[in-house]
Amino acid sequence: MIGYDTSDSTVLIEDPAGFAPATYWLTFNQLVTLIPPKGYSA
């Protein structure tokens, strides 16, 4: 994450490993879905 915009709750993502475009905007809700849960169940 290289930036954010509080007016519409978006974040600017930089992805140097991907193809063009190397930066893109996501909403905060889209961003948190990319974070995997850390719990395990048996």
C-alpha positions as CSV (number, residue, x, y, z in Angstrom):
1,M,0.0,0.0,0.0
2,I,1.5,3.3,-1.0
3,G,-1.3,5.7,-0.5
4,Y,-4.9,6.2,0.6
5,D,-7.9,8.5,0.0
6,T,-10.1,9.2,3.0
7,S,-12.8,10.9,0.9
8,D,-13.9,7.5,-0.5
9,S,-12.1,5.0,1.7
10,T,-9.7,3.7,-1.0
11,V,-6.1,2.6,-0.9
12,L,-3.5,2.7,-3.6
13,I,-1.7,-0.6,-4.1
14,E,1.6,-1.0,-5.9
15,D,2.3,-4.5,-7.4
16,P,5.9,-4.7,-8.8
17,A,5.6,-8.4,-9.4
18,G,2.6,-8.1,-11.7
19,F,2.0,-6.9,-15.2
20,A,0.9,-3.4,-16.1
21,P,-0.7,-1.5,-14.6
22,A,1.6,-1.7,-11.6
23,T,-0.6,0.4,-9.4
24,Y,-4.3,0.2,-8.7
25,W,-7.0,1.5,-6.3
26,L,-9.0,-0.8,-4.0
27,T,-11.8,0.0,-1.6
28,F,-11.0,-0.8,2.0
29,N,-13.5,-3.7,1.9
30,Q,-11.7,-5.2,-1.1
31,L,-8.3,-4.8,0.6
32,V,-9.4,-6.7,3.8
33,T,-10.6,-9.7,1.7
34,L,-7.1,-10.2,0.5
35,I,-5.8,-10.8,4.1
36,P,-6.1,-14.6,4.9
37,P,-7.4,-15.7,8.3
38,K,-4.7,-16.9,10.7
39,G,-6.8,-19.4,12.6
40,Y,-6.7,-23.2,12.1
41,S,-9.4,-25.7,12.9
42,A,-9.1,-29.5,13.3
